[in-house]
Amino acid sequence: MTSSRDEKRAQQDKKKKNKGPGMFAQMKQVYAMTRTSEPRIGWILFFWAAAVLIAFVLLGILLKNWITWTIIGVPFALLVAVMILSRKAEKAAFGQIEGQTGASGAALNSLRRGWIVEQQPVAINPRTQDVVFRALGRPGIVLVTEGTPARVSSLVNQEKKRLKRVIPNVPVHVIHSGNGEGQTPLKKIVPQMKKLPKQLTQQEVHAINNRLSSLQNNMLPIPKGIDPSRMRPDRQAMRGR
């Protein structure tokens, strides 16, 4: 009898571990991560939440029903605080990985549904550590580079030639990540990609992805130190959960 209870407890504990942290635990993690780069985040959240709540209370006083409007204002105050925390967390996450090799690939991991992102670089210069990451979506192929635009252009041209052999009629866009002239800051890469005009259907995207899989056999080995899957920005923070 005791052994069966122990087995049930073990199974329950295993299920809890598989589920991962709950919503409040996730928020706590996001807050702790944000606080490392924004020590005043607690006061900032308190100020805006209080401002929203006070606005609802004043509205309730004018309408002679402040209790009801205070109750309504509480969730709105919490929502504003969560939204601000989300933006601050996104900024903190990008700040932690900016300047590291593979940072642009990590930024691509924050793309939502509709995009297919290669987790590893599709082109690499082992000597200079210049890399090119690739994403596929309804706008077409997007190549995101790391390295000075003039130096990484040879890698981009090589990748374009490979793509043209497999998918000659698919548009290819290039975004140079970085803070220099002609480059896009890390936090603006995804917004810039979302602004690109949609030229493909979702069915075409999946068909193109199947054809791109034939390129994987020609990939170079990934140098050490380039693993965007280990340096992803917090997705919950970016989606405002």
ZIJORA-V619510 format. One record per residue. N is the residue number from 1. RES is the residue in three letters. SS is DSSP state (a for helix, b for strand, c for the rest). PSI is psi in whole degrees, 0 to 359 (999 if undefined). OMEGA is omega in radians with two decimals (* if undefined). Layout:
n=N res=RES ss=SS psi=PSI omega=OMEGA
n=N res=RES ss=SS psi=PSI omega=OMEGA
This chain:
n=1 res=MET ss=c psi=316 omega=-3.13
n=2 res=THR ss=a psi=321 omega=-3.11
n=3 res=SER ss=a psi=322 omega=3.13
n=4 res=SER ss=a psi=322 omega=3.10
n=5 res=ARG ss=a psi=319 omega=3.12
n=6 res=ASP ss=a psi=322 omega=3.12
n=7 res=GLU ss=a psi=319 omega=3.12
n=8 res=LYS ss=a psi=317 omega=3.12
n=9 res=ARG ss=a psi=320 omega=3.14
n=10 res=ALA ss=a psi=320 omega=3.11
n=11 res=GLN ss=a psi=319 omega=3.12
n=12 res=GLN ss=a psi=319 omega=3.11
n=13 res=ASP ss=a psi=321 omega=3.14
n=14 res=LYS ss=a psi=320 omega=3.12
n=15 res=LYS ss=a psi=319 omega=3.13
n=16 res=LYS ss=a psi=320 omega=3.13
n=17 res=LYS ss=a psi=321 omega=3.14
n=18 res=ASN ss=a psi=328 omega=3.14
n=19 res=LYS ss=a psi=335 omega=-3.13
n=20 res=GLY ss=c psi=184 omega=-3.10
n=21 res=PRO ss=c psi=148 omega=3.11
n=22 res=GLY ss=c psi=183 omega=-3.07
n=23 res=MET ss=a psi=314 omega=-3.11
n=24 res=PHE ss=a psi=324 omega=3.10
n=25 res=ALA ss=a psi=322 omega=3.10
n=26 res=GLN ss=a psi=316 omega=3.13
n=27 res=MET ss=a psi=322 omega=3.12
n=28 res=LYS ss=a psi=319 omega=3.11
n=29 res=GLN ss=a psi=317 omega=3.13
n=30 res=VAL ss=a psi=318 omega=-3.14
n=31 res=TYR ss=a psi=316 omega=-3.13
n=32 res=ALA ss=a psi=319 omega=3.12
n=33 res=MET ss=a psi=319 omega=-3.12
n=34 res=THR ss=a psi=324 omega=-3.07
n=35 res=ARG ss=a psi=336 omega=3.13
n=36 res=THR ss=a psi=327 omega=3.13
n=37 res=SER ss=a psi=345 omega=3.14
n=38 res=GLU ss=c psi=80 omega=-3.05
n=39 res=PRO ss=c psi=335 omega=-3.10
n=40 res=ARG ss=c psi=13 omega=-3.04
n=41 res=ILE ss=a psi=325 omega=3.13
n=42 res=GLY ss=a psi=315 omega=3.12
n=43 res=TRP ss=a psi=324 omega=3.12
n=44 res=ILE ss=a psi=314 omega=3.14
n=45 res=LEU ss=a psi=317 omega=3.13
n=46 res=PHE ss=a psi=317 omega=-3.11
n=47 res=PHE ss=a psi=310 omega=-3.08
n=48 res=TRP ss=a psi=322 omega=3.09
n=49 res=ALA ss=a psi=317 omega=3.13
n=50 res=ALA ss=a psi=321 omega=3.14
n=51 res=ALA ss=a psi=318 omega=3.13
n=52 res=VAL ss=a psi=316 omega=-3.12
n=53 res=LEU ss=a psi=318 omega=3.12
n=54 res=ILE ss=a psi=321 omega=3.12
n=55 res=ALA ss=a psi=320 omega=3.12
n=56 res=PHE ss=a psi=322 omega=3.12
n=57 res=VAL ss=a psi=316 omega=3.11
n=58 res=LEU ss=a psi=320 omega=3.09
n=59 res=LEU ss=a psi=320 omega=3.11
n=60 res=GLY ss=a psi=323 omega=3.10
n=61 res=ILE ss=a psi=318 omega=3.12
n=62 res=LEU ss=a psi=326 omega=-3.14
n=63 res=LEU ss=c psi=4 omega=3.10
n=64 res=LYS ss=c psi=40 omega=3.10
n=65 res=ASN ss=c psi=58 omega=-2.99
n=66 res=TRP ss=a psi=333 omega=-3.14
n=67 res=ILE ss=a psi=312 omega=-3.14
n=68 res=THR ss=a psi=315 omega=-3.10
n=69 res=TRP ss=a psi=333 omega=3.05
n=70 res=THR ss=a psi=318 omega=3.10
n=71 res=ILE ss=a psi=319 omega=3.11
n=72 res=ILE ss=a psi=325 omega=-3.07
n=73 res=GLY ss=a psi=334 omega=-3.10
n=74 res=VAL ss=a psi=307 omega=3.14
n=75 res=PRO ss=a psi=327 omega=3.11
n=76 res=PHE ss=a psi=322 omega=3.10
n=77 res=ALA ss=a psi=318 omega=3.11
n=78 res=LEU ss=a psi=321 omega=3.14
n=79 res=LEU ss=a psi=316 omega=3.11
n=80 res=VAL ss=a psi=318 omega=3.13
n=81 res=ALA ss=a psi=318 omega=3.13
n=82 res=VAL ss=a psi=319 omega=3.13
n=83 res=MET ss=a psi=318 omega=3.12
n=84 res=ILE ss=a psi=319 omega=3.11
n=85 res=LEU ss=a psi=321 omega=3.14
n=86 res=SER ss=a psi=315 omega=-3.13
n=87 res=ARG ss=a psi=318 omega=3.13
n=88 res=LYS ss=a psi=323 omega=3.14
n=89 res=ALA ss=a psi=320 omega=3.10
n=90 res=GLU ss=a psi=315 omega=3.12
n=91 res=LYS ss=a psi=318 omega=3.14
n=92 res=ALA ss=a psi=320 omega=-3.13
n=93 res=ALA ss=a psi=315 omega=3.12
n=94 res=PHE ss=a psi=326 omega=3.12
n=95 res=GLY ss=a psi=327 omega=-3.12
n=96 res=GLN ss=a psi=328 omega=-3.07
n=97 res=ILE ss=a psi=348 omega=-3.09
n=98 res=GLU ss=c psi=136 omega=-3.14
n=99 res=GLY ss=c psi=348 omega=3.12
n=100 res=GLN ss=c psi=148 omega=3.07
n=101 res=THR ss=c psi=128 omega=-3.11
n=102 res=GLY ss=c psi=4 omega=-3.10
n=103 res=ALA ss=a psi=321 omega=-3.13
n=104 res=SER ss=a psi=325 omega=3.07
n=105 res=GLY ss=a psi=323 omega=3.08
n=106 res=ALA ss=a psi=323 omega=3.12
n=107 res=ALA ss=a psi=324 omega=-3.14
n=108 res=LEU ss=a psi=337 omega=-3.14
n=109 res=ASN ss=c psi=348 omega=3.11
n=110 res=SER ss=c psi=358 omega=3.08
n=111 res=LEU ss=c psi=143 omega=-3.12
n=112 res=ARG ss=c psi=194 omega=-3.10
n=113 res=ARG ss=c psi=150 omega=-3.14
n=114 res=GLY ss=c psi=347 omega=3.13
n=115 res=TRP ss=c psi=143 omega=3.06
n=116 res=ILE ss=b psi=117 omega=-3.03
n=117 res=VAL ss=b psi=131 omega=3.02
n=118 res=GLU ss=c psi=125 omega=-3.08
n=119 res=GLN ss=c psi=335 omega=3.14
n=120 res=GLN ss=c psi=156 omega=3.11
n=121 res=PRO ss=c psi=147 omega=3.11
n=122 res=VAL ss=c psi=346 omega=3.09
n=123 res=ALA ss=b psi=139 omega=-3.04
n=124 res=ILE ss=b psi=142 omega=2.92
n=125 res=ASN ss=b psi=101 omega=-3.05
n=126 res=PRO ss=c psi=331 omega=-3.08
n=127 res=ARG ss=c psi=313 omega=-3.09
n=128 res=THR ss=c psi=349 omega=-3.08
n=129 res=GLN ss=c psi=19 omega=3.01
n=130 res=ASP ss=b psi=139 omega=-3.12
n=131 res=VAL ss=b psi=160 omega=3.07
n=132 res=VAL ss=b psi=125 omega=3.06
n=133 res=PHE ss=b psi=156 omega=-3.08
n=134 res=ARG ss=b psi=138 omega=3.05
n=135 res=ALA ss=b psi=147 omega=-3.14
n=136 res=LEU ss=b psi=129 omega=3.11
n=137 res=GLY ss=b psi=190 omega=-3.11
n=138 res=ARG ss=c psi=333 omega=3.03
n=139 res=PRO ss=c psi=345 omega=-3.11
n=140 res=GLY ss=b psi=211 omega=3.11
n=141 res=ILE ss=b psi=135 omega=3.05
n=142 res=VAL ss=b psi=121 omega=3.07
n=143 res=LEU ss=b psi=124 omega=3.14
n=144 res=VAL ss=b psi=122 omega=-3.03
n=145 res=THR ss=b psi=159 omega=2.96
n=146 res=GLU ss=b psi=124 omega=-3.07
n=147 res=GLY ss=c psi=164 omega=3.14
n=148 res=THR ss=c psi=139 omega=-3.08
n=149 res=PRO ss=a psi=319 omega=-3.12
n=150 res=ALA ss=a psi=321 omega=-3.07
n=151 res=ARG ss=a psi=325 omega=-3.07
n=152 res=VAL ss=a psi=356 omega=-3.09
n=153 res=SER ss=a psi=326 omega=3.13
n=154 res=SER ss=a psi=320 omega=3.09
n=155 res=LEU ss=a psi=319 omega=3.13
n=156 res=VAL ss=a psi=315 omega=-3.13
n=157 res=ASN ss=a psi=321 omega=3.10
n=158 res=GLN ss=a psi=317 omega=3.14
n=159 res=GLU ss=a psi=322 omega=3.11
n=160 res=LYS ss=a psi=320 omega=3.13
n=161 res=LYS ss=a psi=318 omega=3.12
n=162 res=ARG ss=a psi=319 omega=3.14
n=163 res=LEU ss=a psi=322 omega=-3.10
n=164 res=LYS ss=a psi=329 omega=3.13
n=165 res=ARG ss=a psi=330 omega=-3.07
n=166 res=VAL ss=a psi=318 omega=-3.10
n=167 res=ILE ss=c psi=75 omega=-3.01
n=168 res=PRO ss=c psi=336 omega=-3.03
n=169 res=ASN ss=c psi=10 omega=-3.12
n=170 res=VAL ss=c psi=129 omega=3.13
n=171 res=PRO ss=c psi=142 omega=3.13
n=172 res=VAL ss=b psi=124 omega=3.11
n=173 res=HIS ss=b psi=148 omega=-3.14
n=174 res=VAL ss=b psi=130 omega=3.07
n=175 res=ILE ss=b psi=122 omega=3.11
n=176 res=HIS ss=b psi=113 omega=-3.12
n=177 res=SER ss=b psi=146 omega=3.13
n=178 res=GLY ss=c psi=181 omega=-3.11
n=179 res=ASN ss=c psi=10 omega=3.13
n=180 res=GLY ss=c psi=185 omega=-3.14
n=181 res=GLU ss=c psi=134 omega=-3.13
n=182 res=GLY ss=c psi=9 omega=-3.14
n=183 res=GLN ss=c psi=162 omega=-3.12
n=184 res=THR ss=b psi=125 omega=3.10
n=185 res=PRO ss=c psi=151 omega=-3.05
n=186 res=LEU ss=a psi=315 omega=-3.06
n=187 res=LYS ss=a psi=346 omega=-3.11
n=188 res=LYS ss=a psi=359 omega=-3.11
n=189 res=ILE ss=a psi=307 omega=-3.11
n=190 res=VAL ss=a psi=313 omega=3.07
n=191 res=PRO ss=a psi=322 omega=3.13
n=192 res=GLN ss=a psi=322 omega=3.11
n=193 res=MET ss=a psi=323 omega=-3.13
n=194 res=LYS ss=a psi=338 omega=3.14
n=195 res=LYS ss=c psi=348 omega=-3.14
n=196 res=LEU ss=c psi=141 omega=-3.13
n=197 res=PRO ss=c psi=138 omega=3.13
n=198 res=LYS ss=c psi=124 omega=-3.09
n=199 res=GLN ss=c psi=355 omega=-3.12
n=200 res=LEU ss=c psi=155 omega=3.00
n=201 res=THR ss=c psi=165 omega=3.14
n=202 res=GLN ss=a psi=327 omega=3.10
n=203 res=GLN ss=a psi=321 omega=3.11
n=204 res=GLU ss=a psi=324 omega=3.12
n=205 res=VAL ss=a psi=315 omega=-3.13
n=206 res=HIS ss=a psi=323 omega=3.11
n=207 res=ALA ss=a psi=319 omega=3.12
n=208 res=ILE ss=a psi=321 omega=3.13
n=209 res=ASN ss=a psi=322 omega=3.10
n=210 res=ASN ss=a psi=322 omega=3.13
n=211 res=ARG ss=a psi=326 omega=3.13
n=212 res=LEU ss=a psi=336 omega=-3.12
n=213 res=SER ss=a psi=338 omega=3.12
n=214 res=SER ss=a psi=343 omega=3.12
n=215 res=LEU ss=a psi=342 omega=-3.02
n=216 res=GLN ss=a psi=330 omega=-3.12
n=217 res=ASN ss=a psi=342 omega=-3.11
n=218 res=ASN ss=a psi=8 omega=-3.09
n=219 res=MET ss=c psi=144 omega=3.04
n=220 res=LEU ss=c psi=154 omega=3.08
n=221 res=PRO ss=c psi=146 omega=-3.09
n=222 res=ILE ss=c psi=124 omega=3.09
n=223 res=PRO ss=c psi=157 omega=3.11
n=224 res=LYS ss=c psi=145 omega=3.10
n=225 res=GLY ss=c psi=354 omega=3.12
n=226 res=ILE ss=c psi=93 omega=-3.14
n=227 res=ASP ss=c psi=85 omega=-3.10
n=228 res=PRO ss=a psi=340 omega=3.14
n=229 res=SER ss=a psi=343 omega=-3.14
n=230 res=ARG ss=a psi=359 omega=-3.08
n=231 res=MET ss=c psi=41 omega=-3.12
n=232 res=ARG ss=c psi=139 omega=2.96
n=233 res=PRO ss=c psi=154 omega=-3.11
n=234 res=ASP ss=c psi=115 omega=-3.11
n=235 res=ARG ss=a psi=321 omega=3.13
n=236 res=GLN ss=a psi=321 omega=-3.13
n=237 res=ALA ss=a psi=320 omega=-3.08
n=238 res=MET ss=a psi=334 omega=-3.14
n=239 res=ARG ss=a psi=1 omega=3.04
n=240 res=GLY ss=c psi=31 omega=3.12
n=241 res=ARG ss=c psi=999 omega=*
